[in-house]
Amino acid sequence: MEEVSKNKIFFYQKRLWIIIAIFVCLAGGVAIAKAKIDNNYQDKFLPNIKIGGVDIGGLSTEEARTKIGKRIDFVNRRGFVYLSSAKTVTINPNLSGLESADSLKLMVSWDLDKSLIKAQAWQKGAGLIAKLQTFAKDRDFPLYYNWDRDEHQKILKNNFSDILNDKKDASFYFSDSGDLKIDPESAGQTFNYEKALSDTQEQIENLISTDINLEIIEYRPIITSAIIESKRVQILAVSGRGNIYLSFEDQAWDVSNSIWRNWLELKAGDQDYYVGINKEKFESYLKEASITERINIPVQDARFSLKDGRVAEFSSSREGRAVNIDENIKSLENLIKNSGDLKLELAVETVQPTVHNEEVNDLGIVELLGTGESDFKGSPKNRIHNIGVGADALHGVLIKPDEEFSLINTLGDIDGEHGYLQELVIKGNRTIPEYGGGLCQIGTTVFRATLASGLPVTQRRNHSYRVSYYEPAGTDATIYDPWPDYRFKNDTGKYILIQARIEGTKVYFDFWGTKDGRVVMATQPEIYNIVVPPAKKIIKTTDIPVGTEKCTERAHNGADAKFNYSVQYTNAPEPAETIFYSHYIPWQEVCLLGVTAEELAAEQNVDGSQNIEGENATSTDDII
């Protein structure tokens, strides 16, 4: 019995050692296999790795960047082409101004760096099985992008607004004698813009560009004459009441019945229709009667300047105040449906400044951290003016410790009321006046001041194409409200004061604060992958005189640029290193040609591709 037991123990021990040996061999084999794969693909992507459907397997990061960049360039050049039976419209991812050399707005922008980093991070951290799977099947990573969908839809609708008759809800009004009159509804048609935008999104995500056919859908009115007629008694009861008395603090306004009854409209509620207040008419009255002007107070941040080496306050902080339109409409609608006096104390909302008054000389602003500069020589008059307005908006701004500075938020409203001038911008087949030309000069100069001061950049986009104002390539930053923004973080532990100055044709931003011993190092930009632009692009329009040709600017070569940027902090063993990449599309010369409405309509009916002259490819497959 004892001999049998010993044999069993020996048998089990032997089997255990065999199992352990197998596991050791397997583990060793796994480790060897993983090490071999990691070694073979140390500087390139695994097989069948894709970004946005583009195969980058076996390519280095730079090769992948170039390949995807070509696809992006194609979509940028051809744009998004929308077809109807009456008209063809091309909306470019970049909206260009006719006078300024810089692109005013990036409608669509692809974040290639973020996309590549995500794929690299996965490959670095993936296990053996996940890596082996890429040899058998695709692994597609998303292509990150930013898209102003609302603006895109606005441009699309604006360009096709003259094709179909839109639906019209029934409405009512009052004659001079007070009689209720009904303006009847009418059915209409509209294009299926939601589907068009979904098709556009698919093209953005997969870097394709094929014509998008617009579908027509019936558009039925919501409010009909019959519905208004069924509410006639209720409408007359509400409209027959007396004057409305508006007040705020010690001010009062008497609004006669003959005025406010024309604010009334029928609205669809959860259960039924009710008599409400038209927001546009109510808001318009408050402006015309100067009520908002008397109540509203613009918010104001504290602003500072340097005087005799010390910080001097030259503009105190002030709370803002604004009439709360939505809240007042709710209150008014409650008043008119209930009995009692029609008296309303206008509701307002308070807006707090971001920078308050401080003990100005205890902020730690004692020395110059860095300066950014750029040259706007050759700029048109409106652009020069806007650069001055933008520089004034930043002069004296304080940035708190650990605050992320937003250039868009700091500039505030970019409109005529705040001193900006317009220029013509190409949107689809139309040229539309728009504010903001020249502000990319501000963005670029602030970017350079950030680098010179050794501050971390948290958000930056380069221009779509190379612009002479911002050479050398790779050191520019484009901005447009609301996106793209330019942002950086104040990590100095003290306040930073921005000082702006314009000397001749150069704009400067000086960052003042307290130095902490950090050392900044940056290489000169490397320019590579030069690409010749395509042929001149002609956009026919009725917005300029017939026979006149107006070109945005000369053509630009496409290119890539990069430079190394590092900051050595005093308490860090290694410097914080960043590579700033910029991709510039080859930009063809774009010109408007004035034609008659008949010529434009005839050409659009015959040739749906007049807006993409010089582009023979119909998909990105043709350029790979």
NUMARDO-134538 format. One line per 5 residues: number of its first residue (from 0); for each residue x, z, y of C-alpha. Coordinates in pm, 1 decimal. Example, Ala and Ser with C-alpha at 12.3 -4.5 7.8 and 13.67 -1.06 7.14 Angstrom:
2
0> 1230.0:780.0:-450.0; 1367.0:714.0:-106.0
***
This chain:
624
0> 0.0:0.0:0.0; 279.6:93.7:236.7; 456.7:-238.5:163.7; 134.6:-432.1:241.4; 98.0:-250.9:575.8
5> 455.1:-334.5:673.3; 397.6:-700.6:591.7; 83.9:-706.0:806.8; 266.8:-549.0:1099.7; 547.9:-799.5:1065.6
10> 297.0:-1085.1:1048.2; 116.2:-974.2:1364.8; 442.4:-916.4:1550.9; 563.0:-1258.5:1452.2; 238.8:-1420.7:1568.2
15> 256.4:-1229.3:1899.0; 609.9:-1350.2:1961.5; 503.1:-1706.7:1882.7; 217.1:-1678.1:2132.6; 449.7:-1532.1:2396.0
20> 697.8:-1811.3:2331.5; 423.6:-2070.9:2371.6; 311.9:-1916.2:2701.0; 670.0:-1901.0:2825.3; 722.2:-2265.7:2733.4
25> 395.9:-2364.8:2901.3; 475.6:-2163.5:3213.7; 820.2:-2313.6:3222.9; 678.4:-2660.3:3174.0; 426.1:-2604.9:3452.9
30> 696.4:-2476.6:3684.6; 922.1:-2770.7:3600.7; 638.4:-3022.2:3645.1; 534.4:-2871.1:3977.6; 893.1:-2858.0:4097.1
35> 943.0:-3222.5:3999.8; 628.4:-3333.5:4183.1; 719.7:-3124.4:4487.9; 1069.3:-3271.3:4486.5; 950.7:-3631.6:4448.1
40> 685.5:-3591.7:4721.8; 870.9:-3354.4:4948.7; 866.2:-3594.5:5243.5; 563.8:-3804.9:5157.4; 202.0:-3770.4:5057.2
45> 83.6:-3753.1:4697.3; -75.5:-4065.6:4542.7; -436.2:-4145.4:4642.1; -435.6:-3910.1:4940.1; -659.8:-4054.1:5210.3
50> -757.8:-3963.4:5564.3; -1084.1:-4110.2:5686.6; -1075.8:-4354.1:5396.9; -725.8:-4481.9:5481.5; -490.3:-4459.2:5182.1
55> -166.7:-4281.7:5283.6; -44.8:-4201.0:4931.5; 332.6:-4234.7:4898.3; 380.9:-4259.6:5276.7; 582.2:-4030.1:5499.4
60> 407.0:-3855.9:5787.6; 538.7:-4111.9:6036.8; 435.4:-4403.5:5813.4; 88.8:-4250.6:5770.2; 62.1:-4198.8:6145.8
65> 150.1:-4562.9:6207.7; -93.4:-4697.9:5947.1; -390.1:-4492.2:6068.1; -287.5:-4560.9:6428.6; -329.7:-4934.9:6369.9
70> -684.4:-4876.5:6248.6; -757.9:-4663.7:6554.7; -612.8:-4933.5:6780.1; -842.3:-5192.7:6626.9; -1155.2:-4985.8:6687.6
75> -1036.7:-4907.8:7040.6; -982.9:-5275.8:7119.2; -1302.0:-5411.7:6965.1; -1527.9:-5123.5:7061.8; -1876.0:-5064.6:6924.2
80> -2088.0:-5378.9:6933.4; -2469.2:-5347.8:6948.7; -2693.9:-5648.3:6886.0; -3055.1:-5712.8:6982.2; -3240.3:-6044.3:6986.6
85> -3199.3:-6057.9:7365.4; -2862.7:-5904.1:7436.1; -2526.3:-5795.6:7296.6; -2354.5:-5490.9:7441.3; -2006.5:-5358.4:7366.1
90> -1930.7:-4994.0:7441.3; -1560.3:-4918.3:7445.9; -1426.4:-4581.3:7328.1; -1244.3:-4567.1:7663.4; -1431.5:-4613.7:7990.3
95> -1210.0:-4783.4:8246.4; -1219.5:-4772.6:8621.9; -1188.8:-5096.8:8816.3; -966.2:-4954.5:9089.0; -757.7:-4682.6:8921.5
100> -501.0:-4763.8:8657.9; -589.4:-4467.5:8440.3; -880.9:-4458.5:8199.8; -1144.6:-4230.7:8346.5; -1299.1:-4108.3:8023.9
105> -1233.2:-4094.4:7651.9; -1571.4:-4156.5:7492.8; -1417.6:-4122.0:7147.4; -1078.3:-3977.6:7060.7; -927.7:-3925.6:6719.0
110> -712.1:-3617.7:6654.3; -463.0:-3773.8:6417.3; -216.7:-3483.6:6439.2; -476.8:-3229.0:6327.0; -586.7:-3456.9:6043.0
115> -230.9:-3501.7:5913.8; -154.9:-3129.4:5942.7; -463.6:-3044.5:5734.2; -359.1:-3287.6:5459.8; -0.4:-3158.4:5465.4
120> -118.0:-2795.5:5446.6; -334.0:-2871.7:5142.5; -50.9:-3052.6:4965.2; 189.5:-2766.0:5034.1; -45.9:-2499.0:4898.3
125> -216.7:-2687.5:4614.0; -156.9:-2590.6:4250.2; -25.2:-2817.1:3976.8; -368.5:-2918.1:3842.4; -495.7:-3013.6:4188.1
130> -181.7:-3216.8:4249.5; -201.5:-3389.7:3910.6; -563.0:-3487.0:3984.3; -447.5:-3698.4:4278.8; -267.3:-3928.2:4032.6
135> -604.7:-4010.6:3874.6; -855.7:-4000.0:4161.3; -875.0:-4013.6:4540.0; -866.5:-3707.5:4761.1; -1008.1:-3802.1:5099.3
140> -951.7:-3572.8:5398.4; -1170.5:-3601.1:5707.3; -1037.9:-3772.3:6016.9; -1091.7:-3528.4:6302.9; -1233.0:-3668.9:6623.4
145> -1410.7:-3582.9:6946.4; -1711.1:-3786.6:7051.5; -1931.7:-3752.2:7356.3; -2248.2:-3847.7:7171.9; -2480.5:-3769.7:7463.6
150> -2286.9:-3990.1:7704.8; -2267.9:-4265.2:7442.7; -2644.6:-4255.5:7397.9; -2696.6:-4255.3:7774.2; -2482.3:-4569.0:7816.3
155> -2654.9:-4739.5:7522.2; -3001.5:-4672.2:7661.5; -2898.4:-4774.7:8011.2; -2765.7:-5110.5:7892.0; -3080.7:-5191.5:7691.0
160> -3334.8:-5039.2:7930.6; -3446.8:-5379.7:8059.5; -3534.4:-5525.6:7716.6; -3841.9:-5337.2:7594.7; -4138.8:-5177.6:7765.0
165> -4120.8:-4803.4:7715.0; -4427.2:-4596.7:7632.7; -4599.8:-4409.5:7914.0; -4797.1:-4088.3:7878.4; -5126.0:-4061.9:8062.0
170> -5104.3:-3850.1:8375.6; -5334.0:-3735.6:8653.2; -5319.7:-3699.1:9029.5; -5549.3:-3603.5:9313.7; -5682.4:-3837.5:9580.2
175> -5684.5:-3742.6:9947.4; -6039.8:-3622.1:9903.5; -5938.1:-3402.5:9608.8; -6088.7:-3612.2:9330.6; -5907.8:-3605.7:8992.5
180> -5773.1:-3949.6:8901.9; -5626.9:-4047.3:8564.4; -5339.1:-4289.5:8524.1; -5387.6:-4421.9:8167.3; -5125.8:-4422.7:7892.1
185> -4965.7:-4729.3:7743.4; -4796.8:-4780.7:7407.8; -4447.1:-4918.3:7404.6; -4143.9:-5000.2:7199.2; -3798.2:-4854.7:7188.2
190> -3482.2:-4913.0:6995.2; -3399.2:-4669.0:6719.1; -3111.7:-4511.4:6907.2; -3073.9:-4228.3:6656.7; -3000.3:-4475.2:6377.3
195> -2765.7:-4671.0:6603.9; -2575.6:-4352.9:6682.1; -2563.1:-4256.4:6313.1; -2414.9:-4600.5:6237.5; -2168.0:-4544.8:6521.8
200> -2065.9:-4207.1:6380.3; -1999.7:-4365.2:6041.6; -1771.9:-4620.1:6208.6; -1589.1:-4345.8:6399.6; -1531.6:-4139.0:6085.1
205> -1417.4:-4435.3:5873.9; -1239.4:-4641.9:6141.5; -1446.5:-4954.3:6094.4; -1599.2:-5180.1:6357.2; -1878.8:-5414.5:6256.8
210> -2179.9:-5522.3:6460.7; -2464.7:-5270.9:6475.9; -2812.1:-5425.4:6477.6; -3065.2:-5231.9:6682.4; -3398.6:-5167.0:6513.6
215> -3722.2:-5168.6:6714.2; -3971.7:-4888.5:6660.9; -4320.5:-4837.4:6803.6; -4338.2:-4563.5:7062.0; -4679.0:-4398.1:7098.4
220> -4772.6:-4180.4:7395.7; -4833.9:-3809.7:7339.1; -5069.0:-3741.1:7629.9; -5368.2:-3978.7:7640.6; -5650.3:-4034.8:7890.0
225> -5893.9:-3887.5:7638.3; -5691.3:-3564.2:7614.8; -5679.6:-3534.0:7995.7; -6053.5:-3603.9:8015.6; -6118.6:-3327.4:7762.9
230> -5928.7:-3086.2:7989.0; -6090.1:-3203.1:8315.4; -6284.2:-2880.7:8373.2; -5974.8:-2666.7:8314.4; -5759.0:-2887.3:8540.9
235> -6015.3:-2874.2:8823.3; -6053.0:-2497.6:8788.7; -5677.0:-2445.7:8822.0; -5629.1:-2701.5:9100.0; -5918.1:-2558.3:9303.4
240> -5744.4:-2230.8:9373.0; -5588.1:-2147.7:9708.9; -5235.4:-2158.9:9841.7; -4929.8:-2030.8:9652.7; -4714.7:-1773.5:9831.4
245> -4346.4:-1780.2:9738.9; -4111.0:-1507.3:9857.3; -3757.9:-1381.6:9819.9; -3642.5:-1059.2:9982.5; -3755.1:-1088.0:10347.4
250> -3829.0:-1463.2:10334.0; -4168.7:-1616.0:10254.3; -4312.0:-1963.5:10210.9; -4679.3:-2065.8:10213.4; -4735.8:-2366.5:9982.6
255> -5070.2:-2531.9:10050.8; -5304.6:-2627.3:9768.4; -5277.9:-2996.1:9859.7; -4905.1:-2974.7:9779.3; -4880.0:-2757.1:9471.8
260> -5172.8:-2911.9:9284.7; -4958.5:-3225.1:9256.1; -4706.6:-3019.8:9056.7; -4963.1:-2989.0:8778.2; -4934.6:-3172.9:8450.3
265> -5077.7:-3142.8:8100.5; -4834.0:-2999.8:7846.1; -4846.0:-2980.7:7466.6; -4846.8:-2619.0:7345.4; -4817.8:-2475.0:6993.8
270> -5193.1:-2484.8:6936.3; -5343.7:-2685.6:7220.5; -5274.2:-2863.7:7546.2; -5253.5:-2656.9:7864.4; -5216.9:-2706.8:8239.2
275> -4858.5:-2644.2:8342.1; -4601.7:-2709.9:8615.8; -4387.4:-3023.2:8627.6; -4026.8:-2903.8:8649.8; -3893.8:-3204.6:8838.4
280> -4166.5:-3186.8:9106.9; -4130.9:-2810.3:9150.3; -3752.5:-2828.5:9175.8; -3776.2:-3122.5:9416.7; -4010.9:-2927.4:9644.5
285> -3776.4:-2628.1:9656.4; -3496.8:-2859.4:9769.4; -3704.5:-3054.6:10022.1; -3837.8:-2731.6:10174.5; -3476.1:-2597.1:10192.9
290> -3577.3:-2296.9:9981.1; -3289.7:-2330.8:9734.7; -3052.1:-2387.5:10025.9; -3156.3:-2054.9:10181.5; -3138.7:-1859.1:9856.2
295> -2853.1:-2009.0:9657.4; -2499.0:-1882.6:9717.6; -2209.2:-2060.3:9545.3; -1982.4:-1837.5:9335.3; -1632.3:-1797.2:9471.4
300> -1319.2:-1676.5:9295.3; -1052.1:-1488.3:9481.9; -778.5:-1727.6:9593.1; -425.4:-1636.5:9693.2; -116.9:-1788.0:9853.1
305> 244.9:-1690.2:9909.1; 345.0:-1570.8:10253.9; 695.5:-1444.6:10333.5; 762.1:-1399.4:9961.8; 451.2:-1187.0:9909.6
310> 108.0:-1272.2:9773.1; -156.1:-1290.0:10044.8; -528.9:-1302.2:9979.7; -686.7:-1589.7:10170.1; -1027.3:-1611.8:10001.1
315> -1220.2:-1311.3:9869.9; -1420.0:-1321.6:9549.7; -1796.6:-1348.3:9588.4; -2086.1:-1336.8:9343.0; -2292.7:-1651.6:9318.0
320> -2671.4:-1665.2:9324.2; -2910.1:-1941.5:9213.7; -3286.9:-1983.5:9183.7; -3383.9:-1961.3:8817.3; -3608.1:-2268.5:8788.5
325> -3719.5:-2218.0:8427.1; -3807.2:-1851.7:8478.0; -4006.3:-1931.2:8792.2; -4201.6:-2208.1:8618.9; -4298.8:-1963.4:8341.2
330> -4419.1:-1712.6:8600.3; -4609.5:-1979.6:8794.0; -4785.7:-2103.5:8480.1; -4894.7:-1747.0:8402.2; -5023.6:-1705.0:8758.0
335> -5234.5:-2020.8:8765.9; -5403.9:-1952.8:8432.2; -5502.3:-1596.1:8525.6; -5720.3:-1463.5:8805.0; -5571.6:-1293.0:9108.1
340> -5351.5:-1384.2:9401.8; -5104.0:-1668.4:9362.5; -4801.6:-1472.1:9480.1; -4458.2:-1522.2:9327.3; -4135.0:-1340.4:9404.3
345> -3878.2:-1606.6:9315.6; -3646.5:-1506.8:9032.2; -3273.4:-1565.1:9076.9; -2971.8:-1535.5:8849.8; -2633.6:-1392.3:8943.9
350> -2310.8:-1575.6:8863.2; -1997.8:-1359.7:8844.1; -1657.7:-1484.2:8968.9; -1381.2:-1504.0:8710.3; -1113.2:-1370.9:8948.2
355> -1188.9:-1065.5:9163.4; -1003.5:-912.1:9456.1; -703.8:-704.8:9346.0; -419.0:-507.2:9493.6; -256.7:-842.7:9557.2
360> 107.5:-734.4:9562.7; 84.6:-540.6:9234.8; 13.3:-851.7:9028.5; 373.0:-922.9:8928.8; 399.8:-1250.2:9118.3
365> 761.5:-1234.9:9231.4; 939.5:-1558.2:9132.0; 899.7:-1923.5:9044.4; 841.7:-1986.2:8671.7; 836.8:-2365.3:8675.9
370> 728.1:-2677.1:8864.1; 548.0:-2991.8:8753.0; 555.5:-3315.0:8950.3; 424.6:-3671.3:8928.5; 416.1:-3976.9:9151.3
375> 91.9:-4155.0:9247.3; 260.0:-4434.9:9443.5; 43.4:-4748.9:9455.8; -286.4:-4564.7:9404.0; -600.1:-4697.8:9578.7
380> -752.9:-4500.4:9866.0; -1028.8:-4322.4:9670.7; -785.2:-4214.6:9401.4; -544.1:-4064.1:9656.7; -833.8:-3879.0:9817.1
385> -947.7:-3732.6:9483.3; -593.8:-3617.9:9399.2; -591.0:-3421.4:9723.8; -930.4:-3263.1:9650.6; -819.9:-3168.7:9299.0
390> -493.0:-3018.2:9422.8; -681.9:-2808.5:9681.1; -913.9:-2681.4:9404.8; -614.7:-2541.3:9212.1; -414.6:-2408.8:9507.6
395> -417.6:-2029.0:9503.2; -574.7:-1986.0:9161.0; -476.4:-1671.7:8969.8; -447.0:-1670.5:8591.4; -483.7:-1332.4:8423.8
400> -248.1:-1207.5:8151.7; -351.1:-1347.1:7809.2; -611.0:-1574.8:7974.5; -655.5:-1928.4:7844.2; -657.1:-2150.2:8151.0
405> -909.7:-2438.0:8147.6; -843.4:-2714.8:8397.6; -1199.5:-2851.6:8375.8; -1352.0:-2508.1:8442.1; -1111.7:-2441.8:8729.2
410> -1179.4:-2774.2:8901.6; -1552.8:-2700.3:8892.8; -1816.3:-2961.2:8973.3; -1670.8:-3308.4:9017.7; -1918.2:-3478.0:9252.1
415> -1972.4:-3594.0:9607.3; -2095.0:-3253.8:9719.0; -1751.4:-3111.1:9640.8; -1563.0:-3386.5:9823.6; -1486.7:-3640.1:9550.5
420> -1523.3:-4015.6:9596.9; -1656.3:-4264.9:9345.0; -1512.9:-4572.3:9181.5; -1667.1:-4833.8:8952.7; -1646.8:-4765.9:8579.8
425> -1720.0:-5017.4:8301.9; -1994.9:-4878.7:8077.0; -2107.2:-5135.8:7822.6; -2191.6:-5454.1:8012.7; -2247.8:-5275.5:8342.0
430> -2034.7:-5127.7:8616.1; -2155.4:-4790.4:8737.0; -2017.7:-4575.2:9023.7; -1868.4:-4253.2:8889.2; -1666.9:-3960.3:9021.8
435> -1334.5:-3841.1:8890.0; -1076.1:-4116.9:8941.2; -731.6:-3963.5:8996.8; -790.5:-3627.7:8831.6; -572.0:-3726.6:8536.2
440> -284.7:-3710.3:8786.6; -376.2:-3343.1:8826.6; -393.4:-3296.2:8448.0; -56.5:-3460.2:8391.1; 116.7:-3258.5:8664.5
445> -27.5:-2927.6:8540.8; 88.3:-3017.6:8185.8; 440.7:-3070.3:8313.9; 430.8:-2740.0:8506.7; 316.1:-2566.5:8187.3
450> 612.1:-2706.9:7993.6; 859.3:-2616.7:8267.7; 726.3:-2258.6:8266.5; 749.4:-2220.5:7887.7; 378.8:-2153.1:7835.4
455> 194.2:-2241.1:7511.7; -29.8:-2549.2:7539.0; -359.8:-2495.8:7355.8; -536.8:-2825.1:7430.0; -400.6:-3158.8:7548.0
460> -483.9:-3526.2:7501.8; -269.5:-3814.0:7617.1; -420.5:-4120.0:7783.3; -545.2:-4403.9:7566.7; -283.7:-4638.9:7704.2
465> 35.1:-4618.6:7907.0; -10.0:-4581.7:8281.2; 270.7:-4631.4:8531.8; 178.3:-4316.1:8725.9; 265.0:-4101.4:8423.2
470> 593.5:-4239.6:8299.8; 786.7:-4142.7:8099.8; 531.8:-4198.0:7824.1; 439.9:-3891.0:7623.1; 436.0:-3646.2:7916.3
475> 80.1:-3712.6:8038.0; -252.5:-3532.3:7992.2; -594.4:-3684.0:8047.1; -903.1:-3486.6:8151.3; -1268.6:-3563.9:8207.4
480> -1569.3:-3336.3:8252.8; -1675.1:-3195.2:8006.5; -1415.0:-3328.7:7762.3; -1124.2:-3373.1:7713.0; -996.7:-3058.6:7880.2
485> -641.4:-2943.1:7937.0; -570.3:-2579.0:7846.1; -278.2:-2339.9:7819.1; -235.4:-1965.0:7771.4; -69.6:-1719.3:8006.4
490> 138.9:-1516.6:7760.3; 379.0:-1371.2:8020.6; 203.2:-1033.6:8038.6; 165.9:-1074.8:8417.9; -52.8:-1279.9:8649.3
495> 39.3:-1640.8:8727.3; -30.7:-1793.4:9068.5; -70.7:-2172.2:9107.0; 53.7:-2329.7:9429.3; -16.0:-2698.3:9500.1
500> 163.5:-2926.2:9742.6; 166.1:-3298.2:9815.2; 478.9:-3453.0:9964.7; 460.2:-3825.5:10030.3; 329.7:-3988.8:9714.1
505> 421.8:-3696.7:9489.3; 204.2:-3404.0:9385.0; 359.7:-3073.9:9274.9; 226.2:-2762.7:9104.1; 441.1:-2449.8:9123.3
510> 369.6:-2165.2:8880.4; 467.9:-1822.3:9018.1; 483.1:-1497.6:8820.0; 737.7:-1273.8:8647.6; 1007.5:-1418.0:8423.1
515> 1053.9:-1246.5:8086.5; 1378.7:-1411.1:7976.3; 1229.5:-1695.0:7770.7; 1438.2:-2012.5:7751.0; 1273.1:-2356.4:7747.7
520> 1427.0:-2660.5:7578.6; 1275.0:-3010.1:7566.1; 1408.0:-3346.6:7455.2; 1347.9:-3673.6:7633.4; 1046.7:-3866.3:7494.2
525> 1126.8:-4115.1:7218.0; 925.6:-4437.5:7257.2; 873.2:-4639.2:6938.1; 626.1:-4867.7:6752.0; 591.8:-5104.6:7048.6
530> 288.2:-5335.2:7004.7; 209.2:-5639.2:7221.0; -147.0:-5633.9:7368.5; -412.6:-5890.8:7271.3; -539.4:-6170.9:7493.8
535> -728.5:-6109.5:7817.9; -1081.4:-5979.5:7777.5; -1358.0:-6118.6:7998.1; -1677.9:-5922.2:8062.2; -1946.4:-6128.2:8231.9
540> -2167.5:-5935.3:8468.6; -2419.0:-5969.7:8749.2; -2276.8:-5665.7:8929.9; -2020.2:-5862.0:9135.5; -2057.2:-6192.1:9329.9
545> -2095.2:-6508.8:9122.3; -1760.7:-6674.3:9051.6; -1561.4:-6363.2:9141.2; -1312.7:-6227.6:8890.2; -1216.4:-5862.6:8923.6
550> -955.7:-5724.7:8685.1; -897.1:-5360.2:8609.0; -519.2:-5397.1:8582.0; -241.1:-5570.6:8395.7; -201.7:-5551.4:8019.7
555> -3.4:-5269.1:7856.4; 203.3:-5261.9:7539.7; 92.2:-5017.7:7275.3; 341.6:-4752.9:7165.7; 398.9:-4413.7:7012.2
560> 592.1:-4137.1:7184.8; 713.3:-3795.3:7084.0; 936.3:-3520.0:7215.8; 1049.4:-3182.6:7085.2; 963.6:-2871.9:7285.0
565> 1084.4:-2521.0:7204.2; 1062.3:-2180.2:7368.4; 1304.9:-1905.5:7272.2; 1147.7:-1566.6:7343.5; 1382.0:-1270.8:7396.2
570> 1237.0:-1069.3:7106.1; 1200.4:-1354.8:6855.6; 1468.0:-1449.9:6596.9; 1371.4:-1817.8:6605.6; 1231.6:-2036.7:6884.9
575> 866.5:-2145.6:6883.9; 888.3:-2521.4:6824.6; 632.4:-2794.2:6892.5; 643.6:-3171.3:6865.0; 417.4:-3343.7:7118.2
580> 294.6:-3676.4:6980.8; 124.0:-3944.9:7190.0; -31.5:-4267.4:7068.6; -105.5:-4545.7:7317.9; -319.0:-4839.9:7218.1
585> -211.6:-5192.3:7318.4; -434.6:-5249.4:7618.5; -545.4:-5600.1:7702.6; -616.7:-5708.6:8056.5; -988.2:-5655.4:8118.1
590> -1163.2:-5855.3:8387.3; -1516.9:-5875.1:8517.6; -1650.5:-6223.0:8592.2; -1950.2:-6254.5:8820.5; -2224.0:-6481.9:8681.9
595> -2593.4:-6538.3:8745.5; -2855.1:-6348.9:8546.8; -2957.2:-6676.2:8380.1; -2599.3:-6754.9:8274.8; -2552.8:-6405.1:8135.0
600> -2878.6:-6413.1:7938.5; -2807.5:-6761.2:7802.0; -2458.6:-6672.5:7686.6; -2566.2:-6346.2:7524.8; -2834.8:-6528.0:7330.2
605> -2591.2:-6792.9:7208.1; -2272.7:-6592.4:7160.2; -2300.2:-6230.6:7059.5; -1925.7:-6181.8:7080.2; -1854.5:-6252.9:7446.6
610> -1748.4:-5895.9:7503.6; -1480.3:-5903.5:7234.6; -1294.3:-6216.7:7330.7; -960.0:-6230.3:7161.6; -1072.6:-6030.0:6859.1
615> -1122.6:-6244.8:6551.1; -1136.3:-5964.2:6297.2; -1471.7:-5813.4:6211.6; -1349.8:-5508.5:6024.4; -1038.7:-5299.9:5998.3
620> -962.8:-5457.3:5660.5; -849.7:-5765.8:5852.2; -563.2:-5580.9:6019.3; -418.3:-5387.9:5726.8
***
